[in-house]
């Protein structure tokens, strides 16, 4: 057993209001440099929809993630020789039109002229070519709030095995916001696909980063990432991605997207896992079993044997204490209300989501959903359950219905208590919860304080014989000159 620590995140989609504050703050901090205008390390998509970049979930087109070939795990884009063959002409790369052509507006004309013969307007121009644009064709949130036609939204990959004629009648009542960022996977395909070995997963906290010195701009990582969260900087000719705000994480502070979140939907914490099990669990034959398989990789931070072994392997005390109090562990393992995004990609993602109650609650309020025993009959609401299963559990509906039942039970129980009524004692057993669990769930999901939502230790620093060399690592380059990039001693 090889114990490692991983910073994980949970997002409660039931509280996301789709305000894009997380996207804007992340953009202002990380991707305002030339060459990254089109890149959004964090973006909020409206589902159903094809997302950003277009159709990113369709791995038949982009070939991201892993696949099983005769029981062996290989990148979907090919083995080592296959990747090297296409290194100069990668047919699976998303194009700029799949993202959008970044634009700004010519505001100066509004200030230069005193009078206009026609109503004044600021025309858009491209931030890549600098030329005026006749029409803005796309943006990072082009499908916001179900914008666009149903014909386009119906191309969403999560509509597989869903009758679109029935869905079209239901679409006005079914919508959810999906904030997305790098998953900092336990089994990242981008790391495996990089010919330069520039992408690495940090041992102390599991954050996946790109060494800007080692990157040679082959862009294999862009294709390999099934979530399309690696971006190519056309100015520096290097790839960049979400860093999980590691300078803040190292100081025990939350990411900028978490701290600025208006709905307080994000939770950060430490998860302990067994690195030796990753390959076997990611090779689970049936995609529907991958969610349950990933749960097996996590270790109980309160188990004395796990604590003893973790100390032996160099996990520091502050990390062990943070893991024991982790809100992520509670939601993923204790209550099982958080689910991974597309586990069928086999990357073992570490940003998890609590599914929204909105489609279920809408059906309850309108009288369209019957009662099965004490709680609403969630299983009868086929369309959103199947859609959410395709999104979060590889198509397996049972975990999704279990989560929805638990959330409905918590809501019914706490509503009765807040109205000084006697809650129905049959509600909790039907959802598989105890009263203590419901009270704690309610505290974390509705009332959690800052220190409860973000349980982060300071950086786990191990002795390093060559501290000077460690310090010399380079970050993003903001110098747009064409001079050769060298270190202090003239090396590349």
C-alpha positions in Angstrom: 0.0 0.0 0.0 1.4 3.3 -1.1 -0.5 6.1 0.6 -0.7 9.5 -1.1 -2.6 12.7 -0.2 -4.8 14.5 -2.8 -6.5 17.9 -2.6 -10.1 17.2 -3.8 -13.1 19.5 -4.5 -16.8 19.0 -4.2 -19.3 21.4 -5.9 -23.0 21.4 -4.8 -24.9 22.0 -8.0 -28.1 22.5 -6.1 -26.8 25.9 -5.0 -25.0 27.1 -8.2 -26.8 30.2 -9.5 -24.8 30.4 -12.8 -23.4 33.8 -12.1 -19.9 33.0 -13.6 -18.1 34.9 -10.8 -15.7 31.9 -10.4 -14.9 32.1 -14.2 -14.3 35.8 -14.1 -12.0 35.8 -11.1 -10.1 32.9 -12.4 -9.8 34.6 -15.8 -8.5 37.8 -14.3 -5.9 36.0 -12.2 -4.6 33.3 -14.6 -5.4 33.8 -18.3 -5.3 37.5 -19.2 -1.9 37.1 -20.9 -1.5 37.3 -24.7 -2.1 33.9 -26.2 -4.5 32.8 -23.6 -7.4 35.1 -24.4 -9.6 32.2 -25.5 -8.8 30.0 -22.4 -10.9 29.7 -19.4 -9.4 27.4 -16.7 -12.8 27.6 -15.0 -16.0 27.9 -17.0 -19.7 27.4 -16.2 -21.8 25.5 -18.7 -25.5 25.2 -18.9 -26.6 21.6 -19.3 -28.2 20.2 -21.5 -25.7 21.6 -24.1 -22.6 20.8 -26.0 -20.3 22.9 -23.7 -16.9 24.6 -24.2 -15.2 23.6 -26.3 -18.0 22.3 -28.5 -18.9 18.6 -28.0 -16.0 18.1 -25.5 -17.6 15.0 -24.0 -17.6 13.2 -27.4 -14.4 11.1 -27.2 -15.2 9.5 -30.6 -14.2 12.8 -32.0 -11.4 14.0 -29.6 -10.0 10.6 -28.4 -9.4 11.8 -24.8 -9.1 9.6 -21.7 -8.3 5.9 -21.5 -9.7 2.8 -23.1 -9.4 -0.9 -22.4 -7.7 -3.0 -25.1 -7.8 -6.7 -24.3 -7.9 -5.8 -20.6 -4.9 -3.4 -20.8 -5.3 0.3 -20.2 -4.1 2.6 -23.0 -4.7 6.3 -23.9 -7.7 6.4 -26.3 -5.6 8.5 -28.7 -3.2 5.5 -29.1 -0.1 3.9 -27.6 3.3 5.5 -27.5 4.2 4.8 -31.1 0.7 6.0 -32.2 1.1 9.2 -30.4 4.6 9.8 -31.8 3.4 9.1 -35.4 0.8 11.9 -35.1 3.0 14.4 -33.2 3.3 16.8 -36.2 -0.2 16.4 -37.5 -2.7 15.6 -34.6 -6.1 15.0 -36.2 -7.9 15.0 -32.8 -7.1 18.6 -31.7 -9.9 21.0 -31.0 -9.7 24.1 -33.3 -10.1 27.7 -32.3 -13.7 27.6 -33.6 -14.5 24.8 -31.2 -13.6 27.2 -28.4 -14.4 30.7 -29.8 -12.5 33.5 -31.4 -11.7 35.9 -28.5 -12.9 39.4 -29.0 -13.1 42.8 -27.5 -14.8 46.0 -28.6 -13.6 49.2 -30.1 -14.6 51.5 -27.3 -12.3 54.3 -28.3 -14.6 55.5 -31.1 -17.2 56.3 -28.5 -14.8 58.9 -26.9 -13.1 60.3 -30.0 -16.2 61.7 -31.8 -18.4 64.3 -30.3 -21.4 63.7 -32.7 -22.6 60.7 -34.6 -25.0 60.6 -37.6 -26.2 57.2 -36.4 -26.6 55.7 -33.0 -23.1 55.0 -31.7 -21.9 51.4 -31.3 -18.7 49.7 -30.3 -17.8 47.1 -33.0 -16.1 43.9 -32.0 -12.7 42.9 -33.2 -10.6 39.8 -32.8 -8.0 39.6 -30.1 -6.0 37.2 -32.3 -5.9 38.9 -35.6 -6.8 42.4 -34.5 -9.3 42.7 -37.3 -12.9 43.9 -37.1 -15.5 41.0 -36.8 -18.7 41.3 -38.7 -20.5 39.0 -36.2 -19.7 37.3 -33.0 -20.3 33.6 -33.7 -19.6 32.0 -30.4 -18.4 32.5 -26.8 -17.4 30.5 -23.8 -20.9 30.5 -22.4 -22.8 30.6 -25.7 -25.5 28.2 -24.5 -26.1 30.0 -21.2 -29.5 29.4 -19.8 -30.5 27.1 -22.7 -29.6 29.7 -25.3 -29.6 28.5 -28.9 -31.8 25.9 -30.6 -32.9 22.6 -29.2 -31.4 20.9 -32.3 -28.0 22.1 -31.3 -28.4 21.3 -27.6 -29.7 17.8 -28.4 -26.3 16.9 -29.7 -25.2 16.7 -26.1 -23.4 13.4 -25.6 -25.3 12.8 -22.3 -28.5 12.3 -24.3 -27.4 8.9 -25.3 -30.2 6.4 -24.6 -32.7 9.2 -24.0 -35.6 9.7 -26.3 -35.2 13.2 -27.7 -38.8 13.6 -28.6 -39.9 13.1 -25.0 -37.0 15.3 -23.8 -38.1 18.2 -26.1 -41.4 18.3 -24.2 -39.5 18.3 -20.9 -36.7 20.7 -21.7 -38.3 23.8 -20.3 -38.2 22.3 -16.8 -34.8 20.7 -16.9 -31.6 22.8 -16.7 -28.5 22.8 -14.5 -25.3 24.8 -14.3 -22.1 22.8 -14.4 -18.9 24.7 -13.3 -15.8 22.9 -14.8 -12.1 23.1 -14.1 -9.2 20.7 -14.3 -10.0 17.5 -12.4 -6.5 16.9 -11.2 -7.1 13.2 -11.8 -5.5 10.3 -10.0 -4.8 8.7 -13.3 -4.3 11.7 -15.7 -4.1 10.9 -19.4 -2.4 14.2 -20.1 0.6 13.1 -18.0 0.9 9.8 -19.9 0.5 11.4 -23.4 3.1 14.2 -23.0 6.2 13.4 -25.2 8.4 15.8 -23.3 7.4 14.6 -19.8 6.5 18.2 -19.0 3.3 17.4 -17.1 3.6 15.9 -13.6 1.4 15.2 -10.6 2.8 16.6 -7.3 3.5 13.9 -4.7 2.5 16.0 -1.7 -0.9 17.2 -2.8 -1.8 15.5 -6.1 -2.0 18.8 -8.1 -1.2 18.3 -11.8 1.1 21.0 -13.3 3.0 21.7 -16.5 6.7 22.5 -16.3 6.9 25.5 -18.6 10.7 24.9 -19.1 10.2 21.3 -20.3 7.1 21.9 -22.4 7.8 21.9 -26.2 4.2 22.6 -27.4 3.4 19.2 -28.9 -0.2 19.6 -27.7 -0.7 15.9 -27.3 -2.0 16.8 -23.8 -4.8 18.9 -25.3 -6.2 15.9 -27.1 -5.4 13.4 -24.3 -7.4 15.4 -21.6 -11.0 14.2 -22.0 -12.3 17.3 -20.1 -10.4 19.6 -22.5 -8.9 21.6 -19.7 -5.4 21.9 -21.2 -4.9 24.9 -23.4 -2.2 25.9 -25.9 -0.8 29.3 -25.6 -0.2 30.4 -29.2 2.1 33.2 -28.1 4.5 31.3 -25.9 4.0 28.0 -27.8 3.5 26.1 -24.6 0.5 24.4 -23.0 -1.1 25.7 -19.8 -3.8 24.5 -17.5 -5.6 25.1 -14.2 -3.0 25.0 -11.3 -5.7 24.7 -8.6 -4.2 28.0 -7.4 -1.3 26.0 -5.8 0.4 29.1 -4.3 -2.8 29.6 -2.2 -3.2 25.9 -1.5 0.4 25.7 -0.1 -0.5 28.4 2.4 -3.7 26.7 3.5 -6.0 29.0 1.5 -8.8 28.0 -0.9 -8.6 28.5 -4.7 -9.8 31.8 -6.1 -12.8 30.2 -7.7 -13.8 28.8 -4.4 -13.2 31.9 -2.4 -15.2 34.2 -4.8 -18.1 31.8 -5.2 -21.3 33.7 -4.5 -23.4 30.5 -3.9 -20.8 29.0 -1.6 -21.1 25.8 -3.5 -17.4 24.6 -3.3 -15.7 22.5 -0.7 -12.0 21.7 -0.5 -10.3 19.0 1.5 -7.6 16.3 1.7 -8.3 12.7 0.6 -5.9 9.8 1.3 -5.7 7.1 -1.3 -3.8 4.0 -2.2 -1.6 4.7 -5.3 -1.0 0.9 -5.8 -4.7 0.3 -6.6 -5.1 3.0 -9.3 -4.2 0.9 -12.4 -6.4 -2.1 -11.3 -9.4 0.1 -10.5 -9.1 2.2 -13.6 -9.1 -1.0 -15.6 -12.5 -2.1 -14.3 -14.2 -3.7 -17.4 -17.7 -2.2 -17.1 -17.9 1.6 -17.3 -21.0 1.5 -15.0 -18.8 0.0 -12.2 -16.1 2.7 -12.3 -17.8 5.0 -9.8 -17.9 2.2 -7.2 -14.4 1.2 -8.1 -13.0 4.7 -7.5 -14.5 4.7 -4.0 -12.3 1.7 -3.2 -9.1 3.7 -3.8 -9.8 6.1 -0.9 -8.6 5.3 2.6 -10.3 6.1 5.9 -8.3 8.9 7.6 -9.7 7.9 11.0 -8.4 4.3 10.7 -5.5 3.8 13.2 -3.7 1.4 10.8 -4.0 3.9 7.9 -2.7 6.7 10.1 0.2 4.6 11.3 1.2 3.6 7.8 0.8 7.1 6.4 3.2 8.5 9.1 5.7 5.8 8.1 5.5 6.9 4.5 6.1 10.6 5.3 2.6 12.1 5.3 2.8 15.0 7.8 0.6 15.5 10.8 -1.1 18.6 9.4 -2.2 16.6 6.4 -3.5 13.7 8.5 -5.5 16.1 10.7 -6.9 17.9 7.6 -7.9 14.5 6.0 -9.8 13.5 9.2 -11.8 16.7 9.0 -12.2 16.8 5.3 -15.6 17.9 4.0 -14.8 16.2 0.7 -14.4 12.8 2.4 -17.7 13.2 4.3 -19.6 13.9 1.0 -17.8 11.4 -1.1 -17.4 8.5 1.3 -19.5 9.0 4.5 -22.7 10.3 3.0 -22.1 9.3 -0.7 -23.9 12.4 -2.1 -21.1 13.5 -4.4 -20.4 11.9 -7.7 -17.4 12.2 -10.2 -17.7 13.8 -13.6 -17.6 11.1 -16.4 -15.9 8.3 -14.6 -16.1 6.3 -17.8 -13.0 8.3 -19.0 -11.0 6.2 -16.5 -8.9 9.1 -15.3 -10.3 8.9 -11.7 -11.2 12.6 -11.4 -11.0 14.5 -8.1 -13.5 17.2 -8.6 -16.9 15.8 -7.6 -20.4 17.1 -7.9 -23.6 16.9 -5.8 -26.4 16.5 -8.4 -29.1 19.2 -8.4 -32.6 18.6 -7.1 -34.1 21.2 -9.5 -35.7 18.8 -12.1 -37.0 16.6 -9.3 -38.4 19.4 -7.2 -40.0 21.0 -10.2 -41.9 17.7 -11.0 -42.9 17.4 -7.3 -44.3 21.0 -7.1 -46.2 20.6 -10.4 -47.7 17.3 -9.3 -46.1 15.3 -12.1 -44.1 13.1 -9.7 -45.9 10.5 -7.6 -45.1 9.3 -4.1 -43.3 6.0 -3.6 -43.8 5.3 0.1 -42.8 8.5 1.9 -40.5 10.2 -0.6 -41.2 11.3 -4.2 -40.8 8.5 -6.7 -37.5 9.6 -8.2 -37.1 6.5 -10.3 -40.2 7.4 -12.3 -38.5 10.6 -13.5 -36.6 8.9 -16.2 -35.2 11.7 -18.3 -33.2 13.7 -15.7 -32.1 10.6 -13.9 -30.8 9.0 -17.1 -29.1 12.3 -18.1 -27.5 12.7 -14.7 -26.3 9.1 -14.7 -24.7 9.6 -18.1 -23.0 12.7 -16.7 -21.8 11.4 -13.3 -21.8 7.6 -13.0 -21.1 6.2 -16.4 -24.8 5.5 -17.0 -25.6 3.7 -13.7 -28.8 5.2 -12.4 -28.9 3.7 -8.9 -26.2 6.0 -7.3 -28.0 9.0 -8.8 -31.4 8.1 -7.4 -29.8 7.3 -4.0 -28.2 10.8 -3.9 -31.5 12.5 -4.9 -33.4 10.5 -2.2 -30.9 11.6 0.4 -31.2 15.2 -0.6 -35.0 15.1 -0.6 -35.1 13.4 2.7 -32.8 16.0 4.3 -34.9 18.8 2.9 -38.2 17.2 4.1 -36.8 16.5 7.6 -35.2 19.9 8.2 -38.2 21.7 6.8 -40.5 20.0 9.3 -38.0 20.8 12.2 -37.8 24.5 11.1 -41.6 24.7 11.2 -41.7 23.1 14.7 -43.5 20.1 13.3 -42.8 16.4 14.0 -40.8 14.9 11.1 -42.1 11.7 9.7 -39.9 9.0 11.3 -40.0 6.9 8.1 -38.3 9.5 5.9 -34.7 8.8 7.0 -34.7 5.0 7.0 -36.1 5.1 3.4 -33.1 7.2 2.3 -30.6 5.3 4.4 -29.7 8.1 6.7 -29.6 8.7 10.5 -30.8 11.8 12.2 -27.2 12.7 13.1 -26.1 12.4 9.5 -29.0 14.6 8.3 -28.1 17.3 10.9 -24.4 17.3 9.8 -25.3 17.2 6.1 -27.6 20.2 6.6 -24.9 22.1 8.5 -22.3 21.5 5.8 -24.6 22.1 2.8 -26.6 25.0 4.1 -24.8 26.7 7.0 -21.1 25.8 6.7 -18.6 28.3 7.9 -15.5 29.2 5.9 -13.3 26.9 8.1 -15.7 24.0 7.5 -15.9 24.3 3.7 -12.1 24.7 3.3 -10.0 22.3 5.4 -6.6 22.8 3.9 -3.2 22.2 5.5 -0.1 24.2 4.6 2.4 22.7 2.2 3.9 19.3 3.2 7.6 20.1 2.7 10.1 17.2 2.7 13.9 17.7 3.1 15.6 18.5 -0.2 19.3 18.3 -0.7 19.2 20.6 -3.7 16.9 23.4 -2.5 18.4 25.9 -4.9 17.6 23.8 -7.9 14.0 23.3 -6.5 13.6 27.0 -6.2 14.6 27.6 -9.9 11.4 26.2 -11.4 9.8 28.6 -13.8 6.2 29.7 -13.9 4.2 31.3 -16.7 6.2 33.7 -19.0 4.7 37.1 -19.3 7.6 38.4 -21.4 6.5 38.4 -25.1 9.9 39.0 -26.5 11.4 36.4 -28.9 14.7 36.0 -27.0 15.7 32.4 -26.1 14.3 31.3 -22.8 17.3 30.3 -20.6 17.9 29.7 -17.0 20.6 31.5 -14.9 23.4 29.3 -16.3 22.4 29.5 -19.9 20.7 26.1 -20.1 17.4 25.6 -21.9 
